Protein backbone atom coordinates (compact mmCIF):
# COMPACT_ATOMS: atom_id res chain seq x y z
CA UNK A 1 0.00 0.00 0.00
CA UNK A 2 1.31 3.46 -0.91
CA UNK A 3 2.47 5.77 1.88
CA UNK A 4 -0.11 8.44 1.11
CA UNK A 5 -2.98 5.96 1.38
CA UNK A 6 -1.69 4.60 4.71
CA UNK A 7 -1.32 8.09 6.19
CA UNK A 8 -4.91 8.88 5.23
CA UNK A 9 -6.10 6.04 7.49
CA UNK A 10 -4.17 7.03 10.63
CA UNK A 11 -4.54 9.69 13.31
CA UNK A 12 -1.80 12.19 14.21
CA UNK A 13 -0.56 10.11 17.16
CA UNK A 14 -0.15 6.99 15.00
CA UNK A 15 1.82 8.99 12.41
CA UNK A 16 3.90 10.80 15.04
CA UNK A 17 7.02 8.62 15.15
CA UNK A 18 7.33 8.55 11.36
CA UNK A 19 6.81 12.33 11.07
CA UNK A 20 9.46 12.89 13.74
CA UNK A 21 12.01 10.80 11.81
CA UNK A 22 11.25 12.59 8.53
CA UNK A 23 11.37 16.03 10.18
CA UNK A 24 14.83 15.17 11.53
CA UNK A 25 16.03 14.03 8.10
CA UNK A 26 14.63 17.18 6.47
CA UNK A 27 16.45 19.38 8.99
CA UNK A 28 19.78 17.81 7.96
CA UNK A 29 19.12 18.03 4.23
CA UNK A 30 20.66 20.53 1.89
CA UNK A 31 17.33 21.79 0.68
CA UNK A 32 16.32 21.99 -2.95
CA UNK A 33 13.77 24.59 -4.03
CA UNK A 34 11.32 21.76 -4.68
CA UNK A 35 11.70 20.33 -1.15
CA UNK A 36 11.52 23.81 0.38
CA UNK A 37 8.26 24.57 -1.40
CA UNK A 38 6.64 21.43 0.00
CA UNK A 39 7.88 22.01 3.54
CA UNK A 40 7.00 25.71 3.54
CA UNK A 41 3.55 24.78 2.26
CA UNK A 42 3.17 22.71 5.42
CA UNK A 43 4.19 25.66 7.65
CA UNK A 44 7.71 24.15 8.01
CA UNK A 45 6.36 21.35 10.24
CA UNK A 46 5.20 18.12 8.66
CA UNK A 47 2.75 17.61 11.53
CA UNK A 48 0.65 20.25 9.76
CA UNK A 49 1.07 18.67 6.32
CA UNK A 50 -1.47 16.55 4.52
CA UNK A 51 -0.74 12.96 3.45
CA UNK A 52 0.22 13.93 -0.08
CA UNK A 53 2.78 16.48 1.13
CA UNK A 54 4.33 14.01 3.59
CA UNK A 55 4.62 11.38 0.85
CA UNK A 56 6.26 13.92 -1.47
CA UNK A 57 8.77 14.93 1.23
CA UNK A 58 9.57 11.28 1.99
CA UNK A 59 10.37 10.65 -1.68
CA UNK A 60 12.80 13.60 -1.58
CA UNK A 61 14.64 12.29 1.50
CA UNK A 62 14.38 8.55 0.75
CA UNK A 63 18.16 8.20 0.28
CA UNK A 64 18.80 9.79 3.68
CA UNK A 65 16.15 7.51 5.20
CA UNK A 66 18.01 4.48 3.82
CA UNK A 67 21.30 5.70 5.31
CA UNK A 68 19.60 6.30 8.67
CA UNK A 69 18.20 2.75 8.75
CA UNK A 70 21.57 1.35 7.64
CA UNK A 71 23.19 2.79 10.78
CA UNK A 72 20.71 0.88 12.94
CA UNK A 73 20.91 -2.24 10.81
CA UNK A 74 24.67 -2.58 11.18
CA UNK A 75 24.41 -2.81 14.97
CA UNK A 76 25.11 -6.50 15.40
CA UNK A 77 22.97 -6.87 18.52
CA UNK A 78 19.92 -5.64 16.57
CA UNK A 79 17.43 -8.16 15.17
CA UNK A 80 16.60 -5.84 12.28
CA UNK A 81 17.86 -8.44 9.79
CA UNK A 82 15.19 -10.90 10.94
CA UNK A 83 12.51 -8.23 11.26
CA UNK A 84 13.21 -6.76 7.82
CA UNK A 85 12.85 -10.19 6.27
CA UNK A 86 9.33 -10.31 7.72
CA UNK A 87 8.10 -6.83 6.81
CA UNK A 88 9.60 -6.80 3.29
CA UNK A 89 8.15 -10.15 2.26
CA UNK A 90 5.43 -9.98 -0.39
CA UNK A 91 2.04 -9.96 1.34
CA UNK A 92 3.27 -8.57 4.67
CA UNK A 93 2.65 -4.87 4.02
CA UNK A 94 -0.60 -5.09 5.99
CA UNK A 95 -0.68 -7.34 9.09
CA UNK A 96 -2.83 -7.65 12.15
CA UNK A 97 -0.74 -7.40 15.30
CA UNK A 98 -1.42 -11.00 16.33
CA UNK A 99 -0.42 -12.21 12.84
CA UNK A 100 2.86 -10.27 13.00
CA UNK A 101 3.51 -11.80 16.44
CA UNK A 102 2.98 -15.26 14.94
CA UNK A 103 5.33 -14.54 12.01
CA UNK A 104 7.99 -13.24 14.40
CA UNK A 105 7.61 -16.29 16.65
CA UNK A 106 7.79 -18.63 13.64
CA UNK A 107 10.86 -16.81 12.28
CA UNK A 108 12.75 -17.09 15.59
CA UNK A 109 11.79 -20.75 15.95
CA UNK A 110 12.88 -21.53 12.38
CA UNK A 111 16.10 -19.62 12.87
CA UNK A 112 16.97 -21.56 16.05
CA UNK A 113 16.27 -24.90 14.38
CA UNK A 114 18.22 -23.89 11.27
CA UNK A 115 21.19 -22.87 13.42
CA UNK A 116 21.09 -26.18 15.27
CA UNK A 117 20.93 -28.18 12.01
CA UNK A 118 23.62 -25.97 10.50
CA UNK A 119 26.04 -26.57 13.38
CA UNK A 120 25.44 -30.33 13.31
CA UNK A 121 26.01 -30.48 9.56
CA UNK A 122 29.18 -28.37 9.63
CA UNK A 123 30.71 -30.47 12.40
CA UNK A 124 29.43 -33.85 11.18
CA UNK A 125 31.86 -36.57 10.22
CA UNK A 126 30.30 -36.71 6.76
CA UNK A 127 28.60 -33.36 6.18
CA UNK A 128 26.17 -32.92 3.26
CA UNK A 129 27.65 -29.49 2.56
CA UNK A 130 30.61 -29.19 0.20
CA UNK A 131 33.89 -29.06 2.22
CA UNK A 132 34.95 -25.88 0.40
CA UNK A 133 31.67 -24.27 1.42
CA UNK A 134 32.25 -25.27 5.05
CA UNK A 135 35.66 -23.63 4.81
CA UNK A 136 33.95 -20.41 3.63
CA UNK A 137 31.52 -20.59 6.57
CA UNK A 138 34.34 -21.03 9.08
CA UNK A 139 36.33 -18.13 7.61
CA UNK A 140 33.35 -15.81 7.88
CA UNK A 141 32.45 -17.04 11.38
CA UNK A 142 35.98 -16.43 12.69
CA UNK A 143 36.12 -12.95 11.17
CA UNK A 144 32.72 -12.14 12.67
CA UNK A 145 33.77 -13.45 16.10
CA UNK A 146 36.99 -11.41 16.00
CA UNK A 147 35.19 -8.23 14.91
CA UNK A 148 32.60 -8.59 17.68
CA UNK A 149 34.91 -9.49 20.59
CA UNK A 150 38.08 -7.50 19.85
CA UNK A 151 36.72 -4.45 21.76
CA UNK A 152 36.87 -6.47 24.99
CA UNK A 153 40.67 -6.33 24.85
CA UNK A 154 40.40 -2.57 25.38
CA UNK A 155 37.81 -3.04 28.16
CA UNK A 156 34.86 -1.95 25.96
CA UNK A 157 31.53 -3.67 25.39
CA UNK A 158 31.64 -6.07 22.44
CA UNK A 159 30.22 -4.62 19.21
CA UNK A 160 30.82 -4.42 15.49
CA UNK A 161 31.63 -0.95 14.19
CA UNK A 162 30.39 0.43 10.89
CA UNK A 163 33.88 -0.01 9.38
CA UNK A 164 34.07 -3.62 10.54
CA UNK A 165 30.58 -4.27 9.14
CA UNK A 166 31.69 -2.92 5.76
CA UNK A 167 34.60 -5.38 5.73
CA UNK A 168 32.28 -8.25 6.71
CA UNK A 169 29.86 -7.29 3.93
CA UNK A 170 32.69 -7.32 1.41
CA UNK A 171 33.86 -10.71 2.71
CA UNK A 172 30.38 -12.26 2.53
CA UNK A 173 29.95 -10.93 -1.01
CA UNK A 174 33.25 -12.39 -2.20
CA UNK A 175 32.49 -15.71 -0.51
CA UNK A 176 29.12 -15.62 -2.32
CA UNK A 177 27.19 -16.15 0.92
CA UNK A 178 23.43 -15.70 0.78
CA UNK A 179 21.69 -13.47 3.33
CA UNK A 180 20.31 -16.63 4.92
CA UNK A 181 23.82 -18.07 5.29
CA UNK A 182 25.17 -14.80 6.75
CA UNK A 183 22.28 -14.61 9.24
CA UNK A 184 22.76 -18.24 10.26
CA UNK A 185 26.49 -17.77 10.89
CA UNK A 186 25.87 -14.53 12.78
CA UNK A 187 23.41 -16.10 15.21
CA UNK A 188 25.52 -19.27 15.47
CA UNK A 189 28.33 -17.08 16.80
CA UNK A 190 26.34 -14.52 18.81
CA UNK A 191 23.22 -16.47 19.81
CA UNK A 192 19.59 -15.45 19.31
CA UNK A 193 16.86 -14.40 21.74
CA UNK A 194 13.15 -13.78 21.35
CA UNK A 195 12.04 -10.28 22.39
CA UNK A 196 8.55 -9.28 23.50
CA UNK A 197 6.27 -8.38 20.59
CA UNK A 198 5.55 -4.96 22.12
CA UNK A 199 9.29 -4.16 22.17
CA UNK A 200 9.71 -5.41 18.61
CA UNK A 201 6.82 -3.31 17.25
CA UNK A 202 7.97 -0.25 19.21
CA UNK A 203 11.47 -0.61 17.74
CA UNK A 204 10.09 -0.73 14.20
CA UNK A 205 7.58 2.05 14.77
CA UNK A 206 10.04 4.44 16.46
CA UNK A 207 12.43 4.06 13.54
CA UNK A 208 9.66 4.98 11.09
CA UNK A 209 9.61 1.54 9.47
CA UNK A 210 6.01 0.61 10.25
CA UNK A 211 2.76 2.23 11.33
CA UNK A 212 0.46 0.76 13.97
CA UNK A 213 -3.25 1.52 14.00
CA UNK A 214 -4.36 1.05 17.60
CA UNK A 215 -8.01 1.13 16.59
CA UNK A 216 -7.71 -1.91 14.30
CA UNK A 217 -4.49 -3.44 15.77
CA UNK A 218 -3.07 -3.39 12.25
CA UNK A 219 0.53 -2.87 11.14
CA UNK A 220 1.16 -1.09 7.84
CA UNK A 221 4.40 -0.97 5.84
CA UNK A 222 4.48 1.53 2.95
CA UNK A 223 5.54 0.28 -0.49
CA UNK A 224 8.10 3.10 -0.65
CA UNK A 225 9.67 1.93 2.63
CA UNK A 226 9.67 -1.73 1.52
CA UNK A 227 11.63 -0.80 -1.62
CA UNK A 228 14.35 0.84 0.51
CA UNK A 229 14.51 -1.96 3.08
CA UNK A 230 14.67 -4.68 0.47
CA UNK A 231 17.82 -3.14 -1.00
CA UNK A 232 19.25 -2.80 2.49
CA UNK A 233 18.85 -6.55 2.97
CA UNK A 234 20.54 -7.22 -0.35
CA UNK A 235 17.26 -8.36 -1.89
CA UNK A 236 17.64 -6.75 -5.30
CA UNK A 237 14.15 -7.57 -6.58
CA UNK A 238 10.77 -8.33 -5.03
CA UNK A 239 10.14 -12.01 -4.23
CA UNK A 240 7.43 -12.27 -6.88
CA UNK A 241 9.86 -11.16 -9.63
CA UNK A 242 12.55 -13.51 -8.31
CA UNK A 243 9.98 -16.31 -8.49
CA UNK A 244 9.01 -15.25 -12.01
CA UNK A 245 12.62 -15.70 -13.15
CA UNK A 246 13.16 -19.01 -11.32
CA UNK A 247 10.01 -20.45 -12.91
CA UNK A 248 11.63 -19.99 -16.32
CA UNK A 249 14.63 -22.17 -15.41
CA UNK A 250 14.86 -25.91 -15.96
CA UNK A 251 14.81 -28.07 -12.82
CA UNK A 252 18.42 -29.32 -13.31
CA UNK A 253 19.54 -25.67 -13.19
CA UNK A 254 17.49 -25.10 -10.02
CA UNK A 255 19.15 -28.19 -8.52
CA UNK A 256 22.60 -26.79 -9.33
CA UNK A 257 21.72 -23.59 -7.40
CA UNK A 258 20.42 -25.64 -4.46
CA UNK A 259 23.56 -27.77 -4.19
CA UNK A 260 25.78 -24.69 -4.15
CA UNK A 261 23.86 -23.11 -1.26
CA UNK A 262 23.18 -26.20 0.85
CA UNK A 263 19.50 -26.58 -0.10
CA UNK A 264 18.05 -30.07 -0.41
CA UNK A 265 17.74 -30.69 -4.17
CA UNK A 266 15.34 -33.59 -3.55
CA UNK A 267 12.57 -31.23 -2.41
CA UNK A 268 9.60 -30.64 -4.77
CA UNK A 269 10.37 -28.01 -7.42
CA UNK A 270 8.04 -25.33 -5.99
CA UNK A 271 9.51 -25.82 -2.52
CA UNK A 272 13.06 -25.50 -3.89
CA UNK A 273 12.12 -22.24 -5.60
CA UNK A 274 10.58 -20.80 -2.44
CA UNK A 275 13.61 -21.89 -0.38
CA UNK A 276 15.99 -20.17 -2.81
CA UNK A 277 13.98 -16.96 -2.49
CA UNK A 278 13.69 -17.17 1.31
CA UNK A 279 17.41 -17.92 1.65
CA UNK A 280 18.31 -14.47 0.36
CA UNK A 281 20.58 -15.75 -2.40
CA UNK A 282 21.74 -12.73 -4.38
CA UNK A 283 19.62 -12.32 -7.51
CA UNK A 284 22.51 -10.88 -9.51
CA UNK A 285 24.93 -13.59 -8.37
CA UNK A 286 22.36 -16.23 -9.26
CA UNK A 287 22.12 -14.91 -12.84
CA UNK A 288 25.85 -14.29 -13.26
CA UNK A 289 27.22 -17.38 -11.51
CA UNK A 290 24.86 -19.90 -9.93
CA UNK A 291 22.78 -20.92 -12.99
CA UNK A 292 25.91 -21.59 -15.09
CA UNK A 293 28.42 -24.40 -14.90
CA UNK A 294 31.84 -23.13 -13.67
CA UNK A 295 33.49 -23.66 -17.06
CA UNK A 296 30.81 -21.69 -19.00
CA UNK A 297 32.35 -18.80 -20.94
CA UNK A 298 31.25 -15.22 -20.33
CA UNK A 299 29.79 -14.82 -23.82
CA UNK A 300 27.65 -17.95 -23.34
CA UNK A 301 26.45 -16.74 -19.94
CA UNK A 302 25.27 -13.54 -21.56
CA UNK A 303 23.40 -15.53 -24.23
CA UNK A 304 21.53 -17.38 -21.48
CA UNK A 305 20.42 -14.08 -19.89
CA UNK A 306 19.41 -12.61 -23.26
CA UNK A 307 17.28 -15.69 -23.95
CA UNK A 308 15.78 -15.48 -20.46
CA UNK A 309 14.78 -11.81 -20.86
CA UNK A 310 13.72 -11.75 -24.51
CA UNK A 311 12.15 -15.18 -25.06
CA UNK A 312 11.08 -16.59 -21.69
CA UNK A 313 10.12 -13.39 -19.84
CA UNK A 314 9.07 -11.60 -23.07
CA UNK A 315 10.24 -8.22 -21.77
CA UNK A 316 9.43 -5.31 -24.12
CA UNK A 317 11.47 -3.30 -25.02
CA UNK A 318 14.43 -5.70 -24.75
CA UNK A 319 16.77 -5.29 -21.78
CA UNK A 320 19.84 -3.37 -22.93
CA UNK A 321 23.46 -4.02 -21.97
CA UNK A 322 26.70 -4.73 -23.77
CA UNK A 323 28.10 -6.94 -21.02
CA UNK A 324 26.69 -9.60 -18.69
CA UNK A 325 26.98 -7.19 -15.74
CA UNK A 326 25.11 -4.46 -17.62
CA UNK A 327 22.40 -6.87 -18.71
CA UNK A 328 21.75 -8.11 -15.15
CA UNK A 329 21.92 -4.57 -13.71
CA UNK A 330 19.36 -3.35 -16.25
CA UNK A 331 17.09 -6.32 -15.56
CA UNK A 332 17.12 -5.43 -11.86
CA UNK A 333 16.36 -1.80 -12.76
CA UNK A 334 13.47 -3.00 -14.93
CA UNK A 335 11.95 -4.99 -12.05
CA UNK A 336 12.53 -2.08 -9.66
CA UNK A 337 10.64 0.27 -11.96
CA UNK A 338 7.92 -2.33 -12.43
CA UNK A 339 7.47 -2.62 -8.65
CA UNK A 340 7.18 1.16 -8.27
CA UNK A 341 4.79 1.65 -11.19
CA UNK A 342 3.18 -1.74 -11.64
CA UNK A 343 -0.20 -1.86 -13.33
CA UNK A 344 -2.74 -4.66 -13.22
CA UNK A 345 -2.19 -5.55 -16.88
CA UNK A 346 -5.96 -6.09 -17.09
CA UNK A 347 -8.75 -3.85 -15.87
CA UNK A 348 -9.83 -3.80 -12.20
CA UNK A 349 -13.20 -5.32 -13.11
CA UNK A 350 -11.46 -7.99 -15.18
CA UNK A 351 -9.24 -8.83 -12.18
CA UNK A 352 -12.30 -9.35 -9.98
CA UNK A 353 -13.98 -11.59 -12.58
CA UNK A 354 -10.74 -13.60 -12.82
CA UNK A 355 -10.68 -14.10 -9.03
CA UNK A 356 -14.31 -15.26 -9.01
CA UNK A 357 -13.60 -17.80 -11.77
CA UNK A 358 -10.36 -19.01 -10.15
CA UNK A 359 -12.27 -19.56 -6.90
CA UNK A 360 -14.88 -21.61 -8.77
CA UNK A 361 -12.63 -23.71 -11.03
CA UNK A 362 -9.42 -23.99 -8.98
CA UNK A 363 -10.46 -24.90 -5.40
CA UNK A 364 -6.84 -25.06 -4.18
CA UNK A 365 -6.07 -21.49 -5.34
CA UNK A 366 -7.14 -19.72 -2.14
CA UNK A 367 -4.85 -21.90 -0.01
CA UNK A 368 -1.91 -21.52 -2.45
CA UNK A 369 -2.14 -17.71 -2.61
CA UNK A 370 -2.70 -17.37 1.13
CA UNK A 371 0.30 -19.59 1.92
CA UNK A 372 2.79 -18.13 -0.57
CA UNK A 373 2.06 -14.53 0.35
CA UNK A 374 1.58 -15.25 4.09
CA UNK A 375 -1.86 -13.59 4.07
CA UNK A 376 -3.73 -13.79 7.37
CA UNK A 377 -7.32 -13.64 6.09
CA UNK A 378 -9.15 -16.83 5.18
CA UNK A 379 -10.76 -15.74 1.91
CA UNK A 380 -8.13 -13.88 -0.13
CA UNK A 381 -9.39 -14.21 -3.71
CA UNK A 382 -10.61 -10.63 -4.07
CA UNK A 383 -8.98 -8.21 -6.51
CA UNK A 384 -9.21 -5.08 -4.35
CA UNK A 385 -7.78 -6.96 -1.36
CA UNK A 386 -4.88 -8.41 -3.35
CA UNK A 387 -4.11 -5.08 -5.04
CA UNK A 388 -3.62 -3.48 -1.60
CA UNK A 389 -0.86 -6.06 -1.05
CA UNK A 390 0.63 -5.22 -4.47
CA UNK A 391 -0.31 -8.67 -5.75
CA UNK A 392 -1.21 -8.48 -9.43
CA UNK A 393 -3.11 -10.92 -11.70
CA UNK A 394 0.08 -12.36 -13.20
CA UNK A 395 1.52 -12.91 -9.69
CA UNK A 396 -1.54 -15.01 -8.81
CA UNK A 397 -1.50 -17.06 -12.01
CA UNK A 398 2.23 -17.81 -11.75
CA UNK A 399 1.66 -19.59 -8.43
CA UNK A 400 -1.05 -21.93 -9.73
CA UNK A 401 -0.21 -25.34 -11.28
CA UNK A 402 -0.35 -25.36 -15.08
CA UNK A 403 -2.80 -28.26 -15.13
CA UNK A 404 -5.19 -26.26 -12.94
CA UNK A 405 -4.90 -23.24 -15.25
CA UNK A 406 -5.82 -25.51 -18.17
CA UNK A 407 -8.99 -26.51 -16.28
CA UNK A 408 -9.90 -22.80 -15.98
CA UNK A 409 -9.17 -22.26 -19.68
CA UNK A 410 -11.38 -25.16 -20.75
CA UNK A 411 -14.23 -23.98 -18.51
CA UNK A 412 -14.06 -20.41 -19.87
CA UNK A 413 -13.29 -21.30 -23.51
CA UNK A 414 -9.80 -19.81 -23.39
CA UNK A 415 -7.23 -21.21 -25.81
CA UNK A 416 -4.46 -23.33 -24.25
CA UNK A 417 -1.98 -23.21 -27.12
CA UNK A 418 1.02 -20.97 -26.48
CA UNK A 419 1.51 -19.19 -23.16
CA UNK A 420 -1.47 -20.15 -20.97
CA UNK A 421 -1.02 -17.24 -18.53
CA UNK A 422 -0.93 -14.66 -21.35
CA UNK A 423 -4.04 -16.25 -22.87
CA UNK A 424 -5.92 -16.01 -19.57
CA UNK A 425 -4.94 -12.39 -18.98
CA UNK A 426 -5.99 -11.44 -22.51
CA UNK A 427 -9.44 -12.94 -22.01
CA UNK A 428 -10.14 -10.90 -18.85
CA UNK A 429 -9.34 -7.47 -20.23
CA UNK A 430 -11.89 -4.68 -20.00
CA UNK A 431 -10.54 -2.41 -22.73
CA UNK A 432 -11.91 0.98 -21.63
CA UNK A 433 -10.79 0.59 -18.00
CA UNK A 434 -7.43 -0.74 -19.16
CA UNK A 435 -6.89 2.30 -21.39
CA UNK A 436 -7.70 4.58 -18.42
CA UNK A 437 -5.09 2.80 -16.30
CA UNK A 438 -2.54 3.35 -19.10
CA UNK A 439 -3.68 6.90 -19.91
CA UNK A 440 -0.26 8.52 -19.42
CA UNK A 441 1.47 6.02 -21.72
CA UNK A 442 -1.22 6.68 -24.30
CA UNK A 443 -0.60 10.44 -24.11
CA UNK A 444 3.15 9.88 -24.40
CA UNK A 445 2.59 7.66 -27.46
CA UNK A 446 4.69 5.04 -25.66
CA UNK A 447 3.96 1.92 -27.69
CA UNK A 448 6.41 -0.25 -25.71
CA UNK A 449 4.81 0.65 -22.37
CA UNK A 450 1.35 0.01 -23.82
CA UNK A 451 2.43 -3.39 -25.18
CA UNK A 452 4.00 -4.38 -21.85
CA UNK A 453 0.62 -3.69 -20.21
CA UNK A 454 -1.32 -5.75 -22.72
CA UNK A 455 -2.47 -2.96 -25.07
CA UNK A 456 -1.77 -3.42 -28.76
CA UNK A 457 -2.65 -0.36 -30.83
CA UNK A 458 -1.36 1.18 -34.05
CA UNK A 459 0.50 4.45 -33.62
CA UNK A 460 -1.87 6.15 -36.08
CA UNK A 461 -4.80 5.33 -33.76
CA UNK A 462 -3.26 6.71 -30.55
CA UNK A 463 -4.48 10.32 -30.93
CA UNK A 464 -8.11 9.29 -31.42
CA UNK A 465 -7.94 6.81 -28.53
CA UNK A 466 -6.39 9.44 -26.20
CA UNK A 467 -9.28 11.75 -27.04
CA UNK A 468 -11.79 8.94 -26.44
CA UNK A 469 -10.33 8.04 -23.03
CA UNK A 470 -10.25 11.73 -22.03
CA UNK A 471 -13.99 11.91 -22.77
CA UNK A 472 -14.53 8.80 -20.67
CA UNK A 473 -12.64 10.31 -17.72
CA UNK A 474 -14.47 13.65 -17.83
CA UNK A 475 -17.79 11.80 -18.03
CA UNK A 476 -16.68 9.68 -15.08
CA UNK A 477 -15.98 12.87 -13.12
CA UNK A 478 -19.62 13.87 -13.58
CA UNK A 479 -19.25 16.39 -16.40
CA UNK A 480 -21.80 16.53 -19.23
CA UNK A 481 -19.72 15.58 -22.26
CA UNK A 482 -22.17 16.49 -25.03
CA UNK A 483 -21.30 14.47 -28.13
CA UNK A 484 -24.54 15.33 -29.93
CA UNK A 485 -23.90 19.08 -29.61
CA UNK A 486 -20.27 18.68 -30.67
CA UNK A 487 -21.29 16.64 -33.72
CA UNK A 488 -23.94 19.19 -34.64
CA UNK A 489 -21.57 22.18 -34.43
CA UNK A 490 -18.42 20.64 -35.96
CA UNK A 491 -17.64 21.58 -39.55
CA UNK A 492 -15.20 20.24 -42.14
CA UNK A 493 -12.81 23.01 -41.08
CA UNK A 494 -13.41 23.13 -37.31
CA UNK A 495 -13.46 19.78 -35.50
CA UNK A 496 -13.54 20.23 -31.73
CA UNK A 497 -12.27 17.29 -29.63
CA UNK A 498 -14.50 17.53 -26.54
CA UNK A 499 -17.32 19.82 -25.53
CA UNK A 500 -18.58 19.92 -21.92
CA UNK A 501 -21.95 21.55 -21.39
CA UNK A 502 -22.32 23.53 -18.13
CA UNK A 503 -25.84 24.89 -18.77
CA UNK A 504 -27.92 26.02 -21.72
CA UNK A 505 -25.37 28.62 -22.83
CA UNK A 506 -22.06 27.98 -20.99
CA UNK A 507 -19.62 25.38 -22.29
CA UNK A 508 -16.04 24.22 -21.70
CA UNK A 509 -13.90 23.48 -24.73
CA UNK A 510 -11.31 20.69 -24.31
CA UNK A 511 -8.48 20.06 -26.76
CA UNK A 512 -6.40 16.83 -26.51
CA UNK A 513 -2.77 16.56 -27.60
CA UNK A 514 -0.45 13.57 -27.54
CA UNK A 515 3.28 14.19 -27.70
CA UNK A 516 6.33 11.93 -27.74
CA UNK A 517 9.53 12.50 -25.73
CA UNK A 518 8.97 16.15 -24.73
CA UNK A 519 6.42 18.64 -23.42
CA UNK A 520 3.81 20.10 -25.79
CA UNK A 521 5.17 23.44 -27.09
CA UNK A 522 3.15 24.56 -30.14
CA UNK A 523 1.39 27.64 -28.73
CA UNK A 524 0.81 29.45 -32.02
CA UNK A 525 -0.84 26.36 -33.54
CA UNK A 526 -3.06 25.63 -30.53
CA UNK A 527 -4.08 29.28 -30.10
CA UNK A 528 -5.22 29.56 -33.76
CA UNK A 529 -7.07 26.28 -33.43
CA UNK A 530 -9.01 26.98 -30.20
CA UNK A 531 -9.68 30.61 -31.21
CA UNK A 532 -11.42 29.31 -34.32
CA UNK A 533 -13.45 26.87 -32.20
CA UNK A 534 -14.35 29.64 -29.74
CA UNK A 535 -15.59 31.85 -32.60
CA UNK A 536 -17.69 28.98 -33.94
CA UNK A 537 -19.31 28.41 -30.54
CA UNK A 538 -20.02 32.11 -29.98
CA UNK A 539 -21.65 32.39 -33.43
CA UNK A 540 -24.01 29.63 -32.30
CA UNK A 541 -24.93 31.45 -29.09
CA UNK A 542 -22.61 29.67 -26.62
CA UNK A 543 -20.32 31.25 -24.03
CA UNK A 544 -16.92 29.52 -23.66
CA UNK A 545 -16.16 29.82 -19.93
CA UNK A 546 -12.90 27.87 -20.11
CA UNK A 547 -10.59 26.27 -22.65
CA UNK A 548 -8.67 23.23 -21.39
CA UNK A 549 -5.71 21.68 -23.15
CA UNK A 550 -4.93 18.11 -22.04
CA UNK A 551 -1.50 16.66 -22.87
CA UNK A 552 1.11 14.46 -21.17
CA UNK A 553 3.31 17.49 -20.43
CA UNK A 554 3.93 21.10 -21.46
CA UNK A 555 7.11 23.08 -22.07
CA UNK A 556 7.87 26.04 -19.78
CA UNK A 557 7.53 28.45 -22.73
CA UNK A 558 4.12 27.02 -23.61
CA UNK A 559 2.87 27.47 -20.03
CA UNK A 560 4.20 31.04 -20.01
CA UNK A 561 2.58 31.90 -23.36
CA UNK A 562 -0.78 30.55 -22.19
CA UNK A 563 -0.51 32.63 -19.01
CA UNK A 564 0.09 35.77 -21.06
CA UNK A 565 -2.97 35.21 -23.28
CA UNK A 566 -5.91 36.75 -21.37
CA UNK A 567 -8.37 36.57 -24.27
CA UNK A 568 -8.60 32.80 -24.65
CA UNK A 569 -8.61 31.89 -20.91
CA UNK A 570 -6.63 28.66 -21.44
CA UNK A 571 -5.78 26.25 -18.63
CA UNK A 572 -3.44 23.31 -19.05
CA UNK A 573 -4.01 19.87 -17.57
CA UNK A 574 -1.38 17.14 -17.61
CA UNK A 575 -2.63 13.62 -18.32
CA UNK A 576 -1.07 12.44 -15.05
CA UNK A 577 -2.93 15.18 -13.15
CA UNK A 578 -6.28 14.32 -14.75
CA UNK A 579 -5.77 10.64 -13.95
CA UNK A 580 -4.82 11.41 -10.33
CA UNK A 581 -7.96 13.56 -9.92
CA UNK A 582 -10.08 10.79 -11.45
CA UNK A 583 -8.63 8.13 -9.11
CA UNK A 584 -9.11 10.39 -6.07
CA UNK A 585 -12.72 11.05 -7.11
CA UNK A 586 -13.41 7.31 -7.35
CA UNK A 587 -12.21 6.94 -3.75
CA UNK A 588 -14.43 9.84 -2.61
CA UNK A 589 -17.50 9.66 -4.90
CA UNK A 590 -19.64 11.67 -2.46
CA UNK A 591 -17.57 14.77 -3.31
CA UNK A 592 -18.04 16.64 -6.57
CA UNK A 593 -15.47 17.86 -9.07
CA UNK A 594 -16.69 21.27 -10.27
CA UNK A 595 -15.58 23.38 -13.18
CA UNK A 596 -14.53 26.05 -10.63
CA UNK A 597 -11.77 23.67 -9.45
CA UNK A 598 -10.30 23.85 -12.96
CA UNK A 599 -10.53 27.65 -13.35
CA UNK A 600 -7.82 28.90 -10.99
CA UNK A 601 -4.45 27.89 -12.49
CA UNK A 602 -2.81 28.18 -15.88
CA UNK A 603 -1.15 24.81 -15.21
CA UNK A 604 -3.68 22.99 -13.04
CA UNK A 605 -2.21 21.53 -9.83
CA UNK A 606 -3.91 18.26 -9.01
CA UNK A 607 -2.85 18.17 -5.36
CA UNK A 608 -5.08 21.17 -4.54
CA UNK A 609 -8.11 19.46 -6.11
CA UNK A 610 -7.31 16.10 -4.51
CA UNK A 611 -7.08 17.72 -1.07
CA UNK A 612 -10.49 19.31 -1.64
CA UNK A 613 -11.97 15.90 -2.53
CA UNK A 614 -10.54 14.33 0.64
CA UNK A 615 -11.91 16.97 3.03
Buried (B, 14 or more C-beta within 10 A) or exposed (E): BBBBBBBBBBEEEBBBBBBBBBBBBBEEBEBEEEBEEBBEBBEEEBEEBBBBBBBBBBEBBBEBBBEBBBEEBBBBEEBBBBBBBBBBBBBBBBBBBEBBBBBBEEBBEEBBEBBEEBEEBBEEEEBEBEEEBBEBBEEBBEBBBEBBBBBEEEEEEBBBBEEBBEEBEEBBEEBBBBBBBBBBBBBBBBEBEBBEBEEBBBBBBBBBBBBBBEEEEBBBBBBBBBBBBBBBBBBBBBBBBBBBBBBEBEEEBBBBBBBBBBBEEEBEEBEBBBBBBBBBBBBBBBBBBBBBEEEEEEEEBBEBBBEBBEEBBEBEEEBEBEEBEEBBBBBBBBBBEBBEEBBBBBBBBBBBBBBEBBBEBBEEBBEBBBEBBBBBEEEBBBBEBBBBBBBBBBBBBBBBEEEBBEBBBEEBEBEBEEEBBBBBBBBBBBEEBBBBBBBBBBBBBBBEBBBBBBBEBEEEEBBEBBBBBBBBBBBBBEBBBBEEBBEEBBEEEBEBBBBBBBEEEBBBBBBBBBBEEEBBBEBEEBBEBBBBBBEBBEEEEBEBBBBBBBBBBBBEEBBEBBBEBEEBBBBBBBBBBBBBBBBBBEEBEEEEBBBEBBBEBBBBEBBEBBBBBBE
